[in-house]
């Protein structure tokens, strides 16, 4: 849309007047945040909460368990109110500068920190949606200063002086109500996703035995026998099935996320000779440690036969098994960490090497095949539900971004 246009592509019925030019500071005055000393911070949550960048999750306002509280005598600026908009004004990561969220649900006295700005609009729902439009992204991309190690900075005066086009108040209200309803739907699906993910974490802890035990905390009805301790070598064998050229780049498996990689992005020049075949049900060891999997981790192939780099050792089941059960069992840190500790040698800061002989000698508690199937089916159902709500969430966010570009100038 050109800068000379005075109305958006999509409008609600009955609104035909041109949008008017205003300075952003006229519709949403800004104020800087609180600067405080380390000695002002207190453990007592009866103090004044100080909002920071971490209180903005994408475009949602969240209260955190690790929020900072300061003594009330240190606060020399007006307190924050529900309906104001929190904006990150400075951050070591430029991509976080400018992110914002509408404040709601404050339980106690609250201020905003020195690296934040606070907008106080007359129509907060409208301005919050308005700041999701393309004009704001262009402003951030043009005006945020930082780089080469410098802290990115959003200048308060520059944002207040920014000229924008807005409709009359009654149209602002109509737009506000529409995006508020859309945001409510997005929040509902986000909560469902969060709840399902937390449910999965809880049951991963309770459907597998704790350290030193041979039965889990909870069982499906009808299963009472102790789990049997077995050597991994009784369950798996290491395989080196070379690709003979039959499987090309369109079957290249990205091991980290277990999906078939876009052939155009596959960088291996030896696809026919330097790759292993990984069949459905196989597991592969990914030796790159991170915050979640400090020893590295196994991943299970539940997408079909493909090829992987020869850097990934592949193990195949020797007897009847349930692939869904093993998909989760092999990723539980409390189960696999002791096994890895006895089977891994470090080959640098970025990867670990798994010794197959040591690994296959390690022991693990395993239920009967029928109980494996019950546990596997349960987690598969949770995965399917989570994926369903995640897809809806992604669709709603896409719809919102499209409408933000068409309902604002």
C-alpha positions in Angstrom: 0.0 0.0 0.0 1.4 3.4 -0.9 2.0 6.2 1.6 -0.6 8.4 -0.2 -3.5 6.0 0.5 -5.8 7.0 3.4 -7.7 3.8 4.0 -6.8 0.1 4.4 -7.6 -2.7 2.0 -10.2 -4.2 4.4 -12.7 -2.2 6.4 -15.8 -3.0 8.4 -19.1 -2.1 6.8 -20.2 1.5 7.4 -16.7 3.1 7.7 -15.6 5.1 4.7 -13.8 8.2 6.0 -10.1 8.6 5.3 -7.7 7.8 8.1 -6.0 10.8 9.7 -2.3 11.4 10.3 -1.2 11.6 13.9 2.1 11.4 15.8 2.3 8.1 17.7 3.0 10.0 21.0 -0.4 11.7 20.6 -2.3 8.4 20.6 0.0 6.5 23.0 2.2 8.7 25.2 5.4 6.9 26.3 7.3 7.0 29.6 10.7 5.6 30.5 11.3 2.9 33.1 12.8 2.7 36.5 16.5 2.7 37.2 17.4 1.0 40.5 20.4 -0.2 42.4 21.3 -3.8 43.2 20.8 -2.9 46.9 17.2 -2.0 46.1 16.3 -5.6 45.1 14.5 -7.6 47.8 13.5 -11.3 48.1 10.1 -10.3 49.6 7.4 -10.4 46.9 5.6 -7.8 48.9 7.8 -5.3 47.2 7.2 -3.7 43.8 7.5 -6.0 40.8 9.7 -4.7 38.0 8.7 -5.7 34.5 11.5 -6.6 32.1 11.8 -8.0 28.5 11.2 -11.5 29.9 7.6 -10.5 30.7 6.9 -10.4 27.0 6.4 -13.9 25.4 6.2 -13.2 21.7 3.3 -10.7 21.9 1.8 -12.0 25.2 2.2 -10.4 28.6 3.4 -13.0 31.2 4.3 -12.8 34.9 7.4 -14.9 35.8 8.5 -16.8 38.9 11.9 -15.1 38.6 10.5 -11.5 38.3 12.5 -8.9 40.2 11.1 -7.1 43.2 12.4 -3.8 44.7 11.7 -1.9 47.9 8.9 0.6 47.4 11.0 3.5 48.5 13.2 3.0 45.4 10.3 3.6 43.0 10.2 7.2 41.8 8.1 6.8 38.7 4.3 6.2 38.3 3.3 2.6 38.7 2.1 0.4 35.8 -1.6 -0.1 35.2 -3.5 -2.8 33.4 -4.2 -1.7 29.8 -0.9 -0.1 29.3 1.6 -1.5 26.7 5.0 -2.8 27.7 7.8 -2.3 25.1 11.4 -3.5 25.1 13.5 -0.4 24.4 17.0 -1.9 24.8 18.4 -5.4 24.7 21.6 -7.2 23.8 19.6 -9.0 21.0 18.4 -6.6 18.4 15.6 -8.9 17.4 14.0 -8.5 20.8 14.0 -4.7 20.7 10.6 -3.3 20.0 8.6 -6.3 21.1 5.5 -5.4 23.0 2.6 -6.8 25.0 -0.7 -5.5 26.4 -0.5 -5.6 30.2 -3.2 -7.4 32.1 -3.8 -9.3 35.3 -1.4 -7.4 37.5 -1.7 -8.8 41.1 0.2 -6.1 43.0 2.2 -2.9 42.7 4.3 -2.9 39.6 6.8 -0.7 37.8 8.7 -1.2 34.5 12.4 -1.4 34.3 15.0 1.0 32.8 15.4 -0.9 29.5 11.6 -0.8 28.9 9.1 1.8 27.7 5.5 2.0 28.7 2.7 3.3 26.3 -0.5 4.7 27.8 -3.1 4.8 25.0 -6.7 5.9 25.3 -7.7 2.8 23.2 -5.2 0.2 24.3 -6.7 -2.8 22.4 -6.5 -0.8 19.2 -2.9 0.5 19.7 -1.7 -3.0 20.7 -3.1 -4.4 17.4 -1.9 -1.3 15.5 1.7 -2.0 16.7 1.5 -5.4 15.0 1.1 -3.8 11.6 3.8 -3.2 9.0 4.5 0.4 9.8 5.8 -0.6 13.3 8.1 -3.3 11.8 9.5 -0.8 9.3 10.1 1.7 12.1 12.0 -0.9 14.2 14.1 -2.0 11.2 15.0 1.6 10.4 15.4 3.1 13.8 16.8 0.5 16.2 20.5 1.2 16.8 22.9 -1.6 17.7 25.2 -4.2 16.3 28.8 -5.2 16.6 28.3 -6.1 20.3 26.4 -2.9 21.1 23.0 -3.0 22.9 20.1 -2.4 20.5 18.2 0.7 21.5 14.8 2.1 20.6 14.6 5.8 21.1 11.6 7.0 23.0 11.4 10.4 21.2 11.7 8.9 17.8 8.8 6.6 18.4 6.7 9.4 19.8 7.4 11.6 16.8 6.6 8.8 14.3 3.7 9.8 12.0 1.0 7.2 11.6 -2.5 7.0 10.0 -5.4 6.1 12.3 -9.2 6.0 11.9 -11.9 7.7 14.0 -12.5 6.4 17.5 -15.6 4.3 16.6 -13.6 2.5 13.9 -10.7 2.0 16.3 -13.2 0.3 18.7 -14.5 -2.0 16.0 -11.0 -3.0 15.0 -10.0 -3.5 18.7 -12.9 -5.8 19.4 -12.1 -7.9 16.3 -8.5 -8.4 17.1 -9.2 -8.9 20.8 -11.5 -11.8 19.8 -8.8 -13.2 17.5 -6.2 -12.9 20.2 -8.5 -14.7 22.6 -8.8 -17.7 20.2 -5.0 -17.7 19.8 -4.5 -17.7 23.6 -6.9 -20.6 24.0 -5.0 -22.8 21.6 -1.7 -21.7 23.0 -2.9 -22.8 26.5 -4.1 -26.1 25.1 -0.7 -26.7 23.6 1.1 -25.7 26.8 -1.2 -27.9 28.9 -0.7 -30.9 26.6 3.1 -30.4 26.6 3.1 -30.2 30.4 0.8 -33.3 30.6 3.3 -35.2 28.5 6.2 -34.2 30.7 4.3 -35.3 33.8 3.4 -38.7 32.4 7.0 -39.2 31.1 8.0 -39.0 34.8 5.3 -41.3 36.1 4.9 -44.0 33.4 8.6 -45.0 33.5 10.3 -46.4 36.7 12.3 -44.0 38.8 16.0 -44.7 39.5 16.6 -48.0 41.3 13.0 -49.1 40.8 11.5 -51.8 38.5 7.9 -50.5 38.3 6.6 -47.1 37.3 4.5 -44.9 39.7 1.3 -45.4 37.7 0.3 -48.3 35.5 -2.5 -49.0 33.0 -5.2 -51.3 34.3 -4.3 -55.0 34.2 -0.5 -54.6 34.3 1.2 -55.6 37.6 4.3 -57.5 36.7 7.7 -55.9 37.4 9.6 -54.6 34.4 12.6 -56.8 33.5 16.1 -55.6 33.4 17.7 -56.4 30.0 21.0 -55.6 28.3 20.5 -53.2 25.4 22.4 -55.7 23.3 19.4 -58.0 23.7 17.2 -55.4 22.2 19.4 -53.6 19.6 22.2 -54.3 17.2 24.4 -51.7 15.5 23.9 -51.6 11.7 26.0 -50.1 8.9 23.6 -50.5 6.0 25.2 -48.5 3.2 23.1 -46.6 0.7 23.6 -48.2 -2.7 22.4 -45.1 -4.6 18.8 -46.2 -4.6 17.8 -43.6 -2.1 18.7 -40.0 -3.2 18.5 -36.6 -1.7 14.7 -36.6 -1.6 15.0 -39.2 1.2 17.6 -37.4 3.2 16.6 -37.5 6.9 17.3 -34.5 9.1 18.2 -36.4 12.3 17.8 -33.4 14.7 14.1 -33.0 14.0 13.4 -36.3 12.2 11.9 -35.1 8.9 12.8 -35.5 5.2 15.0 -32.6 4.3 14.3 -30.3 1.3 16.5 -31.9 -1.5 17.7 -28.4 -2.4 19.1 -27.9 1.1 21.0 -31.3 1.3 24.7 -30.4 1.2 26.3 -33.9 1.1 28.3 -34.4 -2.1 28.6 -38.1 -1.4 24.9 -39.0 -1.1 25.4 -42.4 -2.7 28.5 -43.6 -0.8 28.9 -41.8 2.5 25.5 -42.4 3.9 23.7 -45.1 5.9 20.1 -46.3 5.4 17.9 -45.7 8.4 14.7 -47.7 8.3 11.5 -47.0 10.2 11.9 -48.0 13.8 15.7 -47.6 13.8 17.2 -45.2 16.3 20.2 -42.9 15.7 22.6 -41.3 18.2 23.0 -37.5 17.8 26.1 -36.7 19.7 25.7 -32.9 20.0 25.0 -32.0 23.6 22.8 -29.1 24.6 21.0 -27.7 27.6 18.3 -30.4 27.5 20.4 -33.4 26.4 23.9 -32.8 27.9 25.2 -36.2 26.7 23.5 -36.0 23.3 20.5 -38.1 22.6 18.8 -40.8 20.6 16.1 -40.1 18.0 13.6 -42.7 16.7 12.7 -42.9 13.0 8.9 -42.8 12.8 8.7 -41.2 9.3 9.9 -44.0 7.0 13.1 -45.3 5.3 15.7 -42.7 4.3 19.4 -41.9 4.4 21.5 -40.2 7.0 25.1 -39.1 7.3 27.6 -41.8 8.3 28.3 -39.6 11.3 25.2 -40.9 13.0 25.5 -44.5 14.5 22.3 -46.4 13.8 20.8 -49.2 16.0 18.1 -51.6 14.9 15.7 -53.7 17.1 16.4 -57.4 17.2 13.0 -58.6 18.5 9.4 -57.5 18.8 9.1 -54.0 20.0 6.7 -51.0 20.0 8.3 -48.0 18.1 6.2 -45.4 19.9 7.2 -46.7 23.3 10.9 -46.6 22.4 10.6 -43.2 20.8 10.1 -41.7 24.3 12.1 -44.2 26.4 15.3 -43.4 24.6 14.9 -39.6 25.2 14.3 -39.7 28.9 17.4 -38.1 30.4 17.1 -39.8 33.8 17.1 -43.2 32.1 19.7 -42.6 29.4 22.1 -40.3 31.2 23.7 -43.2 33.3 23.9 -45.3 30.2 25.6 -42.5 28.2 27.9 -41.7 31.1 29.4 -45.2 30.7 29.3 -45.4 26.9 30.4 -41.9 25.6 33.8 -40.4 25.0 34.1 -36.7 24.2 35.4 -35.8 20.8 35.5 -32.0 21.4 33.2 -29.3 22.5 30.5 -29.9 19.9 30.0 -33.7 19.8 30.3 -36.9 21.7 31.1 -40.4 20.4 29.1 -43.4 21.5 31.1 -46.6 22.0 28.7 -49.4 20.7 30.3 -52.2 22.8 29.9 -50.3 26.0 26.4 -49.1 25.1 25.1 -52.5 24.2 26.4 -53.9 27.5 24.3 -51.4 29.5 21.1 -52.5 31.2 17.6 -51.0 31.1 14.2 -51.9 32.6 11.7 -52.9 30.0 8.0 -53.8 30.2 6.2 -56.5 28.3 5.4 -55.8 24.7 1.7 -55.3 25.5 2.5 -52.7 28.1 5.0 -51.1 25.7 2.1 -50.8 23.2 -0.2 -49.2 25.8 2.4 -46.6 26.8 3.4 -46.0 23.2 -0.2 -45.5 22.1 -0.9 -43.1 25.0 2.0 -40.8 24.1 1.2 -41.0 20.4 -2.3 -39.8 21.2 -0.9 -36.9 23.2 1.4 -36.1 20.3 -1.5 -36.1 17.8 -3.6 -33.8 20.0 -0.6 -31.4 20.5 0.1 -31.3 16.8 -3.6 -30.7 16.0 -3.7 -27.6 18.3 -0.3 -26.4 17.2 -1.6 -26.5 13.5 -4.7 -24.5 14.5 -2.5 -22.1 16.4 -0.2 -21.6 13.5 -3.2 -21.1 11.2 -4.7 -18.4 13.5 -1.4 -16.6 13.8 -1.0 -16.6 10.0 -4.6 -15.2 9.6 -3.8 -12.5 12.1 -0.6 -11.4 10.3 -2.5 -11.3 7.0 -5.3 -9.2 8.5 -2.8 -6.9 10.3 -1.3 -6.1 6.8 -4.7 -5.5 5.3 -6.7 -3.7 8.0 -4.0 -1.1 8.8 -2.2 1.4 6.6 
